[in-house]
Amino acid sequence: MCNIMSIGACVLFLGTWALAKDHRQPLSGTWQCQAHGGSQGDMDFTLYLQQSKETVDGNISSPLGGTELSSGTFHHNQLEIHIDTPQGNYILLAKLHKGTLDGTWSSDSEKGTWTGKRKAEQSK
């Protein structure tokens, strides 16, 4: 009986730890986003993010192509992403609030706003 209780407690602990871990890394996953204000008009793009503490890695994909993030940080619900490309350098700033990213973007010559929502995980 004691072994069954120990196993049950271990499973409960691991499940709670997994939930807490996801809560501490709320950016990891796929984000469907839209940029506003650029010369190309509104543009959909996708962020694939992996968060480790305050560091954010990943890549971006849009109708113009895709690339790796140069750097990214997340601190006090504030996201900052830098993307350096041959076409220009971009900075995306956003605040995470209730599962939505909302912020501004700027490049060497333009600026605007953007929003993002986490893509729902598909069940298998």
Short mmCIF file of the C-alpha atoms (twelve columns), coordinates in Angstrom:
data_MODEL
# 
_entry.id   MODEL 
# 
loop_
_atom_site.group_PDB 
_atom_site.id 
_atom_site.type_symbol 
_atom_site.label_atom_id 
_atom_site.label_alt_id 
_atom_site.label_comp_id 
_atom_site.label_asym_id 
_atom_site.label_seq_id 
_atom_site.Cartn_x 
_atom_site.Cartn_y 
_atom_site.Cartn_z 
_atom_site.pdbx_PDB_model_num 
ATOM 1   C CA . MET A 1   0.000  0.000  0.000   1 
ATOM 2   C CA . CYS A 2   2.849  2.354  0.825   1 
ATOM 3   C CA . ASN A 3   4.445  1.827  -2.617  1 
ATOM 4   C CA . ILE A 4   1.173  2.622  -4.389  1 
ATOM 5   C CA . MET A 5   0.837  5.820  -2.330  1 
ATOM 6   C CA . SER A 6   4.428  6.769  -3.169  1 
ATOM 7   C CA . ILE A 7   3.843  6.202  -6.876  1 
ATOM 8   C CA . GLY A 8   0.620  8.232  -6.734  1 
ATOM 9   C CA . ALA A 9   2.377  11.086 -4.935  1 
ATOM 10  C CA . CYS A 10  5.223  10.994 -7.476  1 
ATOM 11  C CA . VAL A 11  2.795  11.123 -10.426 1 
ATOM 12  C CA . LEU A 12  0.909  14.009 -8.795  1 
ATOM 13  C CA . PHE A 13  4.178  15.874 -8.186  1 
ATOM 14  C CA . LEU A 14  5.395  15.370 -11.774 1 
ATOM 15  C CA . GLY A 15  2.050  16.494 -13.190 1 
ATOM 16  C CA . THR A 16  2.092  19.620 -11.019 1 
ATOM 17  C CA . TRP A 17  5.724  20.303 -11.953 1 
ATOM 18  C CA . ALA A 18  4.902  20.000 -15.685 1 
ATOM 19  C CA . LEU A 19  2.045  22.489 -15.341 1 
ATOM 20  C CA . ALA A 20  4.241  24.894 -13.375 1 
ATOM 21  C CA . LYS A 21  6.992  24.566 -15.978 1 
ATOM 22  C CA . ASP A 22  4.566  25.472 -18.796 1 
ATOM 23  C CA . HIS A 23  3.388  28.466 -16.772 1 
ATOM 24  C CA . ARG A 24  6.958  29.739 -16.378 1 
ATOM 25  C CA . GLN A 25  7.631  29.404 -20.111 1 
ATOM 26  C CA . PRO A 26  4.453  30.797 -21.650 1 
ATOM 27  C CA . LEU A 27  5.992  31.683 -25.022 1 
ATOM 28  C CA . SER A 28  7.085  28.233 -26.177 1 
ATOM 29  C CA . GLY A 29  4.973  27.163 -29.136 1 
ATOM 30  C CA . THR A 30  3.613  28.428 -32.435 1 
ATOM 31  C CA . TRP A 31  2.145  31.929 -32.665 1 
ATOM 32  C CA . GLN A 32  -0.090 33.160 -35.506 1 
ATOM 33  C CA . CYS A 33  0.622  36.871 -35.889 1 
ATOM 34  C CA . GLN A 34  -0.224 39.902 -37.987 1 
ATOM 35  C CA . ALA A 35  1.848  43.030 -38.570 1 
ATOM 36  C CA . HIS A 36  0.188  46.370 -39.333 1 
ATOM 37  C CA . GLY A 37  1.602  49.602 -40.713 1 
ATOM 38  C CA . GLY A 38  4.266  48.511 -43.170 1 
ATOM 39  C CA . SER A 39  4.566  49.498 -46.821 1 
ATOM 40  C CA . GLN A 40  3.365  45.978 -47.757 1 
ATOM 41  C CA . GLY A 41  0.123  46.483 -45.806 1 
ATOM 42  C CA . ASP A 42  -1.082 44.060 -43.153 1 
ATOM 43  C CA . MET A 43  1.014  40.895 -43.214 1 
ATOM 44  C CA . ASP A 44  0.450  37.553 -41.543 1 
ATOM 45  C CA . PHE A 45  3.484  35.806 -40.080 1 
ATOM 46  C CA . THR A 46  4.211  32.879 -37.799 1 
ATOM 47  C CA . LEU A 47  6.586  32.803 -34.861 1 
ATOM 48  C CA . TYR A 48  7.937  29.452 -33.688 1 
ATOM 49  C CA . LEU A 49  9.257  30.170 -30.202 1 
ATOM 50  C CA . GLN A 50  11.178 28.166 -27.623 1 
ATOM 51  C CA . GLN A 51  11.596 29.808 -24.232 1 
ATOM 52  C CA . SER A 52  14.244 28.873 -21.668 1 
ATOM 53  C CA . LYS A 53  13.910 31.110 -18.602 1 
ATOM 54  C CA . GLU A 54  14.344 34.655 -20.008 1 
ATOM 55  C CA . THR A 55  15.892 33.576 -23.325 1 
ATOM 56  C CA . VAL A 56  13.693 33.150 -26.394 1 
ATOM 57  C CA . ASP A 57  14.929 31.325 -29.510 1 
ATOM 58  C CA . GLY A 58  13.133 30.293 -32.650 1 
ATOM 59  C CA . ASN A 59  12.289 31.427 -36.130 1 
ATOM 60  C CA . ILE A 60  9.813  33.467 -38.121 1 
ATOM 61  C CA . SER A 61  7.973  32.631 -41.322 1 
ATOM 62  C CA . SER A 62  6.050  35.047 -43.588 1 
ATOM 63  C CA . PRO A 63  5.045  35.346 -47.238 1 
ATOM 64  C CA . LEU A 64  8.418  37.070 -47.753 1 
ATOM 65  C CA . GLY A 65  10.359 34.058 -46.434 1 
ATOM 66  C CA . GLY A 66  11.676 32.798 -43.133 1 
ATOM 67  C CA . THR A 67  14.701 33.143 -40.882 1 
ATOM 68  C CA . GLU A 68  16.052 32.392 -37.424 1 
ATOM 69  C CA . LEU A 69  15.634 34.938 -34.646 1 
ATOM 70  C CA . SER A 70  18.916 36.745 -33.962 1 
ATOM 71  C CA . SER A 71  18.046 37.113 -30.279 1 
ATOM 72  C CA . GLY A 72  15.075 37.225 -27.967 1 
ATOM 73  C CA . THR A 73  14.287 37.908 -24.326 1 
ATOM 74  C CA . PHE A 74  11.190 37.688 -22.135 1 
ATOM 75  C CA . HIS A 75  11.163 39.511 -18.814 1 
ATOM 76  C CA . HIS A 76  8.185  40.703 -16.730 1 
ATOM 77  C CA . ASN A 77  5.726  39.730 -19.513 1 
ATOM 78  C CA . GLN A 78  7.688  41.835 -22.036 1 
ATOM 79  C CA . LEU A 79  8.986  40.148 -25.201 1 
ATOM 80  C CA . GLU A 80  11.836 41.603 -27.260 1 
ATOM 81  C CA . ILE A 81  12.902 39.907 -30.490 1 
ATOM 82  C CA . HIS A 82  15.689 40.949 -32.868 1 
ATOM 83  C CA . ILE A 83  15.746 39.664 -36.448 1 
ATOM 84  C CA . ASP A 84  18.712 40.547 -38.646 1 
ATOM 85  C CA . THR A 85  18.299 39.836 -42.361 1 
ATOM 86  C CA . PRO A 86  20.059 40.943 -45.561 1 
ATOM 87  C CA . GLN A 87  16.923 43.037 -46.289 1 
ATOM 88  C CA . GLY A 88  17.139 44.855 -42.941 1 
ATOM 89  C CA . ASN A 89  17.082 44.552 -39.192 1 
ATOM 90  C CA . TYR A 90  13.828 44.239 -37.260 1 
ATOM 91  C CA . ILE A 91  12.879 44.620 -33.606 1 
ATOM 92  C CA . LEU A 92  9.597  43.250 -32.287 1 
ATOM 93  C CA . LEU A 93  8.431  44.359 -28.843 1 
ATOM 94  C CA . ALA A 94  5.278  43.011 -27.205 1 
ATOM 95  C CA . LYS A 95  3.519  42.483 -23.926 1 
ATOM 96  C CA . LEU A 96  1.988  39.101 -23.127 1 
ATOM 97  C CA . HIS A 97  -1.488 39.519 -21.668 1 
ATOM 98  C CA . LYS A 98  -4.037 36.710 -21.298 1 
ATOM 99  C CA . GLY A 99  -2.340 34.585 -23.934 1 
ATOM 100 C CA . THR A 100 -2.051 37.375 -26.518 1 
ATOM 101 C CA . LEU A 101 1.030  39.250 -27.685 1 
ATOM 102 C CA . ASP A 102 0.447  42.902 -28.525 1 
ATOM 103 C CA . GLY A 103 3.167  45.367 -29.424 1 
ATOM 104 C CA . THR A 104 5.212  47.295 -31.930 1 
ATOM 105 C CA . TRP A 105 7.756  46.456 -34.609 1 
ATOM 106 C CA . SER A 106 10.399 48.564 -36.273 1 
ATOM 107 C CA . SER A 107 12.901 48.102 -39.060 1 
ATOM 108 C CA . ASP A 108 15.690 50.257 -40.416 1 
ATOM 109 C CA . SER A 109 13.115 52.308 -42.347 1 
ATOM 110 C CA . GLU A 110 9.576  51.454 -41.130 1 
ATOM 111 C CA . LYS A 111 7.537  50.795 -38.024 1 
ATOM 112 C CA . GLY A 112 4.111  49.584 -37.029 1 
ATOM 113 C CA . THR A 113 2.168  47.402 -34.621 1 
ATOM 114 C CA . TRP A 114 1.617  43.660 -34.358 1 
ATOM 115 C CA . THR A 115 -0.468 41.096 -32.518 1 
ATOM 116 C CA . GLY A 116 -0.113 37.374 -31.995 1 
ATOM 117 C CA . LYS A 117 -2.121 34.472 -30.629 1 
ATOM 118 C CA . ARG A 118 -0.832 31.039 -29.739 1 
ATOM 119 C CA . LYS A 119 -1.860 28.422 -32.262 1 
ATOM 120 C CA . ALA A 120 -4.005 25.736 -30.657 1 
ATOM 121 C CA . GLU A 121 -2.239 22.414 -30.231 1 
ATOM 122 C CA . GLN A 122 -3.787 19.707 -32.390 1 
ATOM 123 C CA . SER A 123 -4.673 16.517 -30.606 1 
ATOM 124 C CA . LYS A 124 -3.375 13.304 -32.118 1 
# 
